[in-house]
Amino acid sequence: MTTEPAELLRDALSLPAEARAALVDSLLERLDATVDDDSCNAWKAEINRRLRQMNNDVVQLIPWDDARKGSSDSQTRVQF
């Protein structure tokens, strides 16, 4: 039995958010088995930098809904 990609997408989009996130994570994990150590190290460093900024109150956190709304509104565009 072959399932069309559009049908798979429709079914995936009907899943709850947590299930969609788990599906995306599983798909990405299997997309490329080659690990770029430099890229992984760069991402770890970036994550740690951002965590330090959050823990030291260097940045102001905003709710995702506000960020998403702001990023589509040209007058209140959020800088990421």
N, C-alpha and C positions, 0 to 999 in steps of 0.2 A: 504494500500500500504506500503510495507516494503522496505526500502532502505538499501542496503548493506553498511557496514562501509567503505569499500574501495571506493565506489562511493561517499559517503559523504565526505571523505577525498579529493578525486580528485576535487570535486566541491568547497570545502573550500579553497584548495590551489590555485584555479583559481581566488579567490576574490582579490581585491586590498588590500594592506598591512593594511590600516586602518580598513577595514572591517574584516580582519583575526584577528587583535588584539582585536577588539570588540567581535568577536565570542569566542576567547580564554578566554577573561575576563568573559563573560557570562557563559561559561562552567565551569570554575574554581570556580566561585561564587556558582554554584549549586552542585559542587562535594561533598562538605562536609559542612553541616550546623553547625557543632560543631566548635565553636571558641575557640582556645587556647589563653587565655588572656596573659599568659607568653610569648608565641611565638609572639603575636601581639606587646607586649611591647618591646620585644627584637628587632624586625624589625624596630619599630619606632625609637628606640635609635640608631640603625645602620644607618638608613636613615639620622637622624639628625647629626650623627657624620660625615658622608660623605658630607652632605651639608656644615657643618662648614669647612671641609677641602677644599672644592671647593671655598667657599666664602673668605677664608683666604689665598688662593693661595698656599696651602700646597701640593696639588697634581696638576699634569699637565694633563689637559684634552686632549684627542685625538679624532678625528672623528671615528665613528663606523666602517666605511669601513677600516680604518687603523688598528684598533684593531682587527677586524675580520681577516684581511689578516695576521697580525702579529701573531695571535694565532695559525695559521696553519703552520707558517714558523718556524721551530725549531731553526734557528739561530737568529731570532728577536722575540722570544716568548714574548708576553705581559703578565706581572704579574697582575692578578686581585686581 
